[in-house]
Amino acid sequence: EGREQAFHIDDLASAAGLGDQPLGAVDKDLARLPSQRKTNDPIIAMCATERALFIARESGVLLKCSLPHVALEQTYRLRARPQRMAVNCDATRLGFIDSNGVLGLYSLERAADGSGEWGEHLQFERKDAWDFKWSSDNPELFAMMEKTRMYIFRGLEPEEPVLSSAYLCDFSDLEITAVLLDELVNEPDAHAKDLVLRFDTKSLRDTRDLLAKVNVNESYAFVEDNPHPRLWRLLAESALRARDFVVADKAFVRCADYMGIQFVKRLKLLDDERMQDAEVHGFYGRFEEAEKIYLEMDRRDLALDLRSRLGDWFRVVQLIQQGGAGDDTMLSKAWDSIGDYYAERLRPAKAAQNYAQSKNARGLVSCYYALEDYVGLEKLIHALPDSSPLLREIGDKFVTVGLADQATMAYTKLGDVQAAVKACTELNQWAAAVALAEQHQLPEIEKVLTQYARHLLDEGKVMTAVELYRKAGHSTDAAKLLTGL
C-alpha cells in the first residue's frame, strides 16, 4: 500500500504468533518508537527476495520473515557472524561472508540428515573472499571474488578462476557484469565503458565453441545436457543461420520464446534462401546485413520497408532518392519524421527545412515562431487556404508579439473579422479597428468607437476624438467635446 512500517527487532518474535495479523499489536509508527531503546542482540546484516526478508543478528540467529506482512516464518542459527549475505533466486540457499573474510553457504531447506530440522551449513568454505553474487536465474550458480581471482561455482564445484579485481554487479544469462570501481574512483572522468567487464560461464563458452565447430544436431545434445534459456537461444540462432528450422523451432520452444516460434513459422513460408537469411539478420538486429542482402536481390522495396519499420527515416530518404522504390507519400512522411526528430531536440532551424520539404504547415508555424521568423510566418498566411485553422493559430502568435497588421491579415483571411478587430484593440491599433469595423459593417462598431474615443481622451487628444465623432456622424458627441473646451 506504499506505507512505511517500523518496529523494534525484539518485538518481532513476540508478534509472530498473531495469526493473520502479524505485527498488528506492535506500534509501527516510526515517530512514536522510542529512539533510546536498546537491544542486546543488534542486527548486523540483511537481505531479501520478493517474498522473504532475512535478518541476521549478532548472536548468529537468522530470522526469515514473509513479505509484505513481515511475519516471522523460521529461525535459523549460523555458526558465524555475517558481515554481508545474500540469498539465491529461489531462496533455498544463503551465502555469507563473515568478519574473517570466509565465504560460507547455508541451506534454508530441511536438513538432509532426516532430523526434520530446518537449515544446515553446507560443506563449503572459501577464505579471503570479499565479494560474491548469486545468479538471478539459476539457484546453483554464483560468482565470488577471492583476492585477485574470480571463481564461478556450479553447486559447490568451481570453474577455472579468472584474474580480476572488479566488483560484481550482475549475474544473469550465464554472464557476469563487473565494474572496476577502484579505477573509476581514481579516474572519475575515464570512459565508463572501458571499466565495465563481462565474463562468461564455462557452459556458455563451451556452447559457443561447440556451435562454431560442429553441426547444430550435435550441439543440441550438449545443450540438452546443460539446459539454460541463454544456451537454447544461442542454439536457435545458430540453427537459423544454418537454415535448420526444425532444431530452431525446438530450441525456441525450450526457452519459451513465443516470438521466435512465430518467426520460424514465417521463415518456412519463404521459398528464397537469401530472403530467409535477410529475415534472420533483421530478427537479430543486424540490419545493415539484412539491407545489403535485399539490395543485392534488387528488392529495394523490402530494404525501404525495413528502414521505415525501424524509424530510420534518414536512410529511407537516401533509398528513395537513389530511385527504384518508394513514392512521394513515403518521402513526405520521411521528411516529416526527420523534422519531428530535430524539433524534439530543440533544433527548429533544421526542423523547418524538413517540414518545408514535407509541406507540413503546422510544423513550420511552430518552427518559425521559435526562430522568431515572422517574415516566414507571414508568407504562410498567403500559402494557406482560407479555411485553414492554422490561420487562427498564426494570428494568435502575431498578437503575442504585438504585430497587429499580420494578425489582422491572418484573421481576416480566415473570415473572423471580429477576432481581427479584437486584436487591433488589444494592441491599441484603434484606427485600424475602427476601419475594419466600418468596412465590414460590424454591429459592435459603436462599442469600438466609444472605446477608441475614450482612449484618445485619456491621451489628451480631444480634437482627434472630435474628428473621429464627426467622421462617424456622431455630431452631438463631437459638439459635447467642443463645449467642454
C-alpha positions as CSV (number, residue, x, y, z in Angstrom):
1,E,0.0,0.0,0.0
2,G,3.1,2.2,0.0
3,R,3.0,2.7,3.8
4,E,6.2,2.8,5.8
5,Q,6.3,0.4,8.8
6,A,8.9,0.3,11.6
7,F,9.2,-1.9,14.6
8,H,11.8,-2.9,17.1
9,I,13.6,-6.2,16.3
10,D,13.0,-7.6,19.8
11,D,9.2,-7.2,19.2
12,L,9.3,-9.4,16.0
13,A,9.3,-12.8,17.8
14,S,6.6,-11.8,20.2
15,A,4.4,-10.6,17.4
16,A,4.9,-13.6,15.2
17,G,2.0,-15.6,16.8
18,L,-0.7,-13.2,15.9
19,G,-2.1,-15.4,13.0
20,D,-3.3,-13.4,10.0
21,Q,-2.3,-10.1,11.5
22,P,1.4,-10.2,12.0
23,L,2.8,-7.2,13.9
24,G,-0.7,-6.0,14.5
25,A,0.0,-5.4,18.2
26,V,3.2,-3.6,17.5
27,D,3.4,0.1,17.1
28,K,4.7,0.6,13.6
29,D,4.8,4.4,13.6
30,L,8.4,5.5,13.3
31,A,7.7,8.8,15.0
32,R,6.4,7.1,18.2
33,L,9.1,4.4,18.5
34,P,11.4,5.1,21.5
35,S,14.7,6.3,20.0
36,Q,16.8,5.3,23.0
37,R,15.5,1.7,23.3
38,K,18.5,-0.7,23.3
39,T,18.9,-4.3,22.3
40,N,21.4,-6.9,23.4
41,D,21.4,-8.6,20.0
42,P,21.6,-6.0,17.2
43,I,21.0,-6.5,13.5
44,I,24.3,-7.0,11.6
45,A,23.2,-8.0,8.1
46,M,20.0,-8.2,6.0
47,C,18.9,-9.4,2.5
48,A,15.6,-10.0,0.8
49,T,13.8,-11.7,-2.0
50,E,10.4,-10.7,-3.4
51,R,8.6,-12.8,-0.8
52,A,11.0,-13.1,2.2
53,L,13.2,-10.9,4.4
54,F,16.3,-12.4,6.1
55,I,17.7,-10.7,9.2
56,A,21.0,-11.7,10.8
57,R,21.7,-10.8,14.4
58,E,24.9,-10.5,16.3
59,S,24.3,-13.8,18.2
60,G,24.2,-15.7,14.9
61,V,20.4,-16.0,14.9
62,L,18.9,-15.7,11.4
63,L,15.3,-14.7,11.1
64,K,13.2,-15.4,8.0
65,C,10.1,-13.2,7.6
66,S,7.4,-13.2,5.0
67,L,6.9,-10.2,2.8
68,P,5.0,-7.9,2.7
69,H,3.5,-8.6,6.1
70,V,6.8,-9.2,7.9
71,A,5.6,-12.3,9.7
72,L,8.3,-14.5,11.3
73,E,8.3,-17.8,9.5
74,Q,11.5,-19.5,10.5
75,T,14.5,-19.1,12.8
76,Y,18.0,-20.5,11.9
77,R,21.3,-20.4,13.7
78,L,24.5,-19.5,11.9
79,R,27.9,-20.5,13.3
80,A,29.5,-17.2,12.2
81,R,28.7,-13.5,12.3
82,P,28.0,-12.5,8.7
83,Q,29.2,-9.1,7.5
84,R,27.2,-9.4,4.3
85,M,24.9,-12.0,3.0
86,A,22.7,-12.8,0.0
87,V,20.1,-15.4,-0.9
88,N,19.8,-17.3,-4.2
89,C,17.0,-16.8,-6.7
90,D,14.7,-19.5,-5.2
91,A,15.5,-18.8,-1.5
92,T,16.9,-22.3,-0.9
93,R,20.5,-21.2,-0.1
94,L,22.1,-18.3,1.7
95,G,25.6,-17.1,1.1
96,F,27.5,-15.0,3.7
97,I,31.0,-13.5,4.3
98,D,31.9,-13.3,7.9
99,S,34.3,-10.9,9.7
100,N,37.3,-13.1,8.8
101,G,36.6,-12.9,5.1
102,V,35.4,-16.5,4.9
103,L,32.5,-17.3,2.5
104,G,30.1,-19.9,3.7
105,L,26.9,-21.4,2.4
106,Y,23.8,-22.3,4.4
107,S,20.9,-24.4,3.2
108,L,17.5,-23.0,4.1
109,E,15.7,-26.2,3.5
110,R,15.1,-29.2,5.8
111,A,18.3,-30.9,6.9
112,A,19.4,-33.9,4.8
113,D,20.2,-36.0,7.9
114,G,16.5,-36.8,8.4
115,S,16.3,-34.9,11.7
116,G,13.5,-32.7,10.3
117,E,15.2,-29.5,11.4
118,W,15.3,-26.5,9.1
119,G,18.6,-25.3,7.8
120,E,22.2,-26.7,7.8
121,H,25.6,-25.5,7.0
122,L,27.0,-26.9,3.7
123,Q,30.5,-28.3,3.5
124,F,31.8,-25.2,1.7
125,E,34.3,-22.5,2.8
126,R,36.4,-20.1,0.8
127,K,38.9,-17.8,2.6
128,D,40.0,-14.3,1.6
129,A,36.6,-13.6,0.0
130,W,35.5,-10.0,-0.4
131,D,32.5,-10.2,-2.8
132,F,30.0,-12.7,-4.2
133,K,26.9,-12.7,-6.4
134,W,24.2,-15.3,-6.9
135,S,22.8,-15.8,-10.4
136,S,19.4,-14.3,-10.9
137,D,18.1,-17.2,-13.0
138,N,19.9,-20.3,-11.7
139,P,19.9,-21.2,-8.0
140,E,23.0,-23.3,-8.4
141,L,25.3,-20.7,-9.8
142,F,27.2,-18.0,-8.0
143,A,30.4,-16.0,-8.5
144,M,32.8,-14.9,-5.8
145,M,36.0,-12.8,-5.6
146,E,38.9,-14.3,-3.8
147,K,41.9,-11.9,-3.6
148,T,42.5,-11.0,-7.3
149,R,40.7,-14.0,-8.7
150,M,37.1,-14.6,-9.7
151,Y,35.6,-18.0,-9.3
152,I,32.3,-19.2,-10.8
153,F,30.6,-22.1,-8.9
154,R,28.0,-24.5,-10.1
155,G,26.7,-26.1,-6.9
156,L,29.9,-26.5,-4.9
157,E,32.2,-27.1,-7.8
158,P,34.4,-24.2,-9.1
159,E,35.3,-23.4,-12.7
160,E,38.7,-22.2,-13.7
161,P,39.5,-18.9,-12.0
162,V,39.8,-15.6,-13.9
163,L,42.2,-12.8,-12.9
164,S,40.1,-9.8,-11.9
165,S,39.7,-7.2,-9.2
166,A,36.4,-5.9,-10.4
167,Y,33.3,-5.6,-8.2
168,L,30.4,-7.9,-9.1
169,C,27.3,-6.1,-10.3
170,D,25.1,-8.6,-12.0
171,F,25.0,-12.3,-12.8
172,S,22.3,-13.4,-15.3
173,D,22.0,-15.3,-18.5
174,L,25.3,-17.1,-17.7
175,E,27.1,-13.8,-17.9
176,I,28.7,-11.8,-15.1
177,T,28.9,-8.0,-15.3
178,A,31.6,-6.4,-13.1
179,V,32.9,-2.8,-12.6
180,L,36.5,-1.7,-11.9
181,L,35.4,0.7,-9.1
182,D,38.9,1.5,-7.8
183,E,39.9,2.8,-11.3
184,L,36.6,4.6,-11.5
185,V,37.2,6.4,-8.2
186,N,40.8,7.3,-9.2
187,E,39.7,8.5,-12.6
188,P,36.1,9.5,-12.5
189,D,36.3,11.1,-15.9
190,A,37.5,8.0,-17.6
191,H,35.5,6.3,-20.3
192,A,32.9,4.3,-18.3
193,K,32.5,1.5,-20.9
194,D,36.2,0.6,-20.5
195,L,35.6,0.0,-16.8
196,V,32.7,-2.4,-17.2
197,L,33.8,-6.0,-17.7
198,R,31.8,-9.1,-18.8
199,F,32.7,-12.7,-18.1
200,D,31.1,-15.8,-19.5
201,T,30.5,-19.0,-17.6
202,K,32.2,-22.2,-18.8
203,S,28.9,-23.6,-20.2
204,L,28.4,-20.5,-22.3
205,R,31.9,-20.6,-23.6
206,D,31.8,-24.3,-24.4
207,T,28.4,-23.9,-26.2
208,R,29.8,-21.1,-28.4
209,D,32.9,-23.1,-29.2
210,L,30.8,-26.2,-30.0
211,L,28.5,-24.3,-32.3
212,A,31.5,-22.9,-34.2
213,K,33.0,-26.4,-34.7
214,V,30.1,-28.9,-35.1
215,N,26.7,-29.1,-36.5
216,V,23.6,-27.9,-34.6
217,N,22.3,-31.5,-34.0
218,E,25.4,-32.4,-32.0
219,S,25.2,-29.1,-30.2
220,Y,21.6,-29.8,-29.4
221,A,22.6,-32.8,-27.3
222,F,25.1,-30.8,-25.4
223,V,22.6,-28.0,-24.6
224,E,20.1,-30.6,-23.6
225,D,22.6,-31.9,-21.0
226,N,23.3,-28.4,-19.8
227,P,19.9,-26.6,-20.2
228,H,19.6,-22.9,-19.8
229,P,17.5,-20.3,-21.7
230,R,20.6,-18.5,-22.9
231,L,22.1,-21.7,-24.4
232,W,18.8,-22.5,-26.1
233,R,18.7,-19.0,-27.6
234,L,22.3,-19.4,-28.9
235,L,21.4,-22.8,-30.4
236,A,18.3,-21.3,-32.1
237,E,20.3,-18.5,-33.6
238,S,22.9,-20.9,-34.9
239,A,20.2,-23.2,-36.3
240,L,18.6,-20.3,-38.1
241,R,21.9,-19.3,-39.7
242,A,22.2,-22.9,-40.9
243,R,18.5,-22.9,-42.1
244,D,17.8,-25.8,-39.8
245,F,14.3,-24.8,-38.9
246,V,13.4,-28.0,-37.0
247,V,16.2,-27.5,-34.4
248,A,15.5,-23.8,-34.3
249,D,11.8,-24.4,-33.5
250,K,12.7,-26.9,-30.8
251,A,15.2,-24.5,-29.2
252,F,12.7,-21.7,-29.2
253,V,10.2,-24.0,-27.5
254,R,12.7,-25.0,-24.9
255,C,13.4,-21.4,-24.0
256,A,9.7,-20.4,-24.2
257,D,10.3,-17.8,-26.8
258,Y,6.9,-17.3,-28.5
259,M,8.2,-14.6,-30.9
260,G,10.9,-17.0,-32.0
261,I,8.5,-19.8,-32.7
262,Q,6.3,-17.5,-34.8
263,F,9.3,-16.2,-36.6
264,V,10.3,-19.8,-37.6
265,K,6.8,-20.3,-39.0
266,R,7.1,-17.2,-41.1
267,L,10.5,-18.3,-42.4
268,K,9.2,-21.6,-43.6
269,L,6.7,-19.8,-45.9
270,L,9.6,-18.1,-47.7
271,D,11.0,-20.0,-50.7
272,D,14.1,-17.9,-51.3
273,E,17.1,-18.7,-49.1
274,R,18.6,-15.3,-49.4
275,M,15.3,-13.8,-48.3
276,Q,15.4,-16.1,-45.2
277,D,18.9,-15.0,-44.4
278,A,17.9,-11.4,-44.6
279,E,15.0,-12.0,-42.3
280,V,17.3,-13.8,-39.8
281,H,19.7,-10.9,-39.8
282,G,16.8,-8.5,-39.2
283,F,15.4,-10.6,-36.4
284,Y,18.7,-10.4,-34.5
285,G,19.3,-6.7,-35.1
286,R,21.9,-7.0,-37.9
287,F,20.0,-4.5,-40.0
288,E,22.9,-3.5,-42.2
289,E,23.5,-7.1,-43.3
290,A,19.7,-7.5,-43.9
291,E,19.6,-4.4,-46.1
292,K,22.7,-5.4,-48.0
293,I,21.0,-8.7,-49.0
294,Y,17.8,-7.0,-50.0
295,L,19.7,-4.6,-52.3
296,E,21.7,-7.5,-53.8
297,M,18.4,-9.1,-54.6
298,D,17.2,-5.9,-56.2
299,R,14.5,-5.7,-53.6
300,R,14.9,-2.1,-52.7
301,D,11.2,-2.0,-51.6
302,L,12.0,-4.5,-48.8
303,A,15.0,-2.5,-47.7
304,L,12.8,0.6,-47.6
305,D,10.2,-1.3,-45.6
306,L,12.8,-2.5,-43.1
307,R,14.2,1.0,-42.6
308,S,10.7,2.6,-42.2
309,R,9.7,0.0,-39.6
310,L,12.9,0.8,-37.7
311,G,12.2,4.5,-37.9
312,D,15.5,5.2,-39.7
313,W,14.0,8.0,-41.8
314,F,17.4,9.4,-42.8
315,R,18.2,6.1,-44.6
316,V,14.6,6.0,-46.0
317,V,15.2,9.3,-47.8
318,Q,18.6,8.1,-49.1
319,L,17.0,4.9,-50.5
320,I,14.1,6.8,-52.2
321,Q,16.4,9.4,-53.7
322,Q,18.6,6.6,-55.1
323,G,15.5,5.5,-57.1
324,G,13.7,2.3,-57.7
325,A,11.3,2.3,-54.7
326,G,9.1,4.5,-52.6
327,D,6.7,7.2,-53.7
328,D,6.0,10.9,-52.9
329,T,3.8,9.9,-49.9
330,M,6.5,7.9,-48.2
331,L,9.1,10.6,-49.0
332,S,6.9,13.2,-47.5
333,K,6.4,11.1,-44.4
334,A,10.1,10.6,-44.1
335,W,10.8,14.4,-44.3
336,D,8.1,14.9,-41.8
337,S,9.6,12.4,-39.3
338,I,13.0,13.9,-39.7
339,G,11.5,17.3,-38.9
340,D,10.0,15.8,-35.8
341,Y,13.4,14.4,-34.9
342,Y,15.0,17.8,-35.0
343,A,12.1,19.5,-33.3
344,E,12.2,17.1,-30.3
345,R,15.9,18.0,-29.9
346,L,15.1,21.8,-30.0
347,R,16.7,22.4,-33.4
348,P,14.0,24.4,-35.1
349,A,16.1,25.6,-38.0
350,K,16.8,22.0,-39.2
351,A,13.3,21.0,-38.4
352,A,11.9,23.8,-40.5
353,Q,14.0,22.7,-43.5
354,N,12.5,19.2,-43.4
355,Y,9.0,20.5,-42.7
356,A,9.3,22.7,-45.8
357,Q,10.2,19.5,-47.8
358,S,7.1,17.7,-46.5
359,K,4.9,20.8,-46.7
360,N,4.0,20.4,-43.0
361,A,2.4,23.8,-42.3
362,R,1.7,23.1,-38.7
363,G,5.3,22.2,-38.1
364,L,6.5,25.3,-39.9
365,V,4.3,27.5,-37.8
366,S,5.9,26.2,-34.6
367,C,9.5,26.4,-36.0
368,Y,9.1,29.9,-37.4
369,Y,7.7,31.1,-34.2
370,A,10.5,29.5,-32.2
371,L,13.0,31.1,-34.6
372,E,11.2,34.5,-34.5
373,D,11.0,34.3,-38.3
374,Y,7.9,36.5,-38.6
375,V,8.5,37.0,-42.3
376,G,8.2,33.2,-42.8
377,L,5.0,33.2,-40.7
378,E,3.6,36.0,-42.9
379,K,4.4,34.0,-46.0
380,L,2.5,31.1,-44.6
381,I,-0.7,33.2,-44.4
382,H,-0.6,33.7,-48.2
383,A,0.1,30.0,-48.8
384,L,-2.6,28.6,-46.6
385,P,-6.2,28.1,-47.8
386,D,-8.9,30.4,-46.4
387,S,-10.5,27.7,-44.3
388,S,-7.3,26.5,-42.6
389,P,-7.5,26.5,-38.8
390,L,-3.8,27.3,-38.8
391,L,-4.6,30.9,-39.7
392,R,-6.1,31.4,-36.3
393,E,-3.0,29.9,-34.6
394,I,-0.8,32.2,-36.7
395,G,-2.9,35.2,-35.8
396,D,-2.7,34.4,-32.1
397,K,1.1,34.1,-32.3
398,F,1.3,37.5,-34.1
399,V,-0.8,39.0,-31.3
400,T,1.5,37.7,-28.6
401,V,4.5,39.6,-30.2
402,G,2.5,42.8,-30.9
403,L,2.3,42.5,-34.7
404,A,-1.2,43.8,-35.4
405,D,-1.1,44.1,-39.2
406,Q,0.0,40.5,-39.7
407,A,-2.5,39.2,-37.1
408,T,-5.3,41.2,-38.8
409,M,-4.3,39.7,-42.1
410,A,-4.5,36.1,-40.7
411,Y,-7.9,36.6,-39.0
412,T,-9.3,38.4,-42.0
413,K,-8.3,35.7,-44.4
414,L,-9.9,33.2,-42.1
415,G,-13.1,35.3,-42.2
416,D,-13.1,36.1,-38.5
417,V,-13.3,39.9,-38.6
418,Q,-14.3,40.2,-35.0
419,A,-11.1,38.5,-33.9
420,A,-9.1,40.9,-36.2
421,V,-10.9,43.9,-34.5
422,K,-10.3,42.5,-31.1
423,A,-6.5,42.0,-31.9
424,C,-6.3,45.6,-33.0
425,T,-8.0,46.9,-29.9
426,E,-5.7,44.8,-27.6
427,L,-2.7,46.2,-29.4
428,N,-4.1,49.8,-29.3
429,Q,-4.4,50.0,-33.0
430,W,-7.7,51.8,-32.7
431,A,-7.7,53.4,-36.2
432,A,-7.3,50.0,-37.8
433,A,-10.0,48.5,-35.5
434,V,-12.5,51.3,-36.5
435,A,-11.6,51.0,-40.2
436,L,-12.2,47.2,-40.1
437,A,-15.5,47.6,-38.2
438,E,-16.7,50.2,-40.7
439,Q,-15.5,48.3,-43.7
440,H,-17.3,45.1,-42.7
441,Q,-20.3,46.9,-41.0
442,L,-19.9,45.1,-37.7
443,P,-22.8,45.7,-35.3
444,E,-20.4,46.5,-32.5
445,I,-18.9,49.4,-34.3
446,E,-20.5,51.8,-31.7
447,K,-18.7,50.0,-28.9
448,V,-15.4,50.2,-30.8
449,L,-15.9,53.9,-31.5
450,T,-16.6,54.6,-27.8
451,Q,-13.5,52.7,-26.7
452,Y,-11.3,54.5,-29.2
453,A,-12.7,57.9,-28.3
454,R,-12.1,57.2,-24.6
455,H,-8.5,56.1,-25.4
456,L,-7.9,59.4,-27.3
457,L,-9.3,61.5,-24.4
458,D,-7.1,59.6,-21.9
459,E,-4.2,60.7,-24.0
460,G,-5.4,64.3,-24.2
461,K,-6.2,64.2,-27.9
462,V,-9.5,65.9,-27.7
463,M,-9.6,67.4,-31.3
464,T,-8.7,63.9,-32.7
465,A,-11.6,62.5,-30.8
466,V,-13.9,65.3,-32.2
467,E,-12.7,64.5,-35.7
468,L,-13.4,60.8,-35.1
469,Y,-17.0,61.5,-34.0
470,R,-17.5,63.9,-36.9
471,K,-16.4,61.3,-39.5
472,A,-18.6,58.7,-37.8
473,G,-21.7,61.0,-38.0
474,H,-21.9,61.5,-34.2
475,S,-22.3,65.3,-34.3
476,T,-23.8,65.5,-30.8
477,D,-20.9,63.7,-29.2
478,A,-18.5,65.9,-31.1
479,A,-20.3,69.1,-30.0
480,K,-20.2,68.0,-26.3
481,L,-16.5,67.6,-26.5
482,L,-16.1,71.1,-28.2
483,T,-18.3,72.6,-25.5
484,G,-16.1,71.2,-22.8
485,L,-13.2,73.1,-24.3
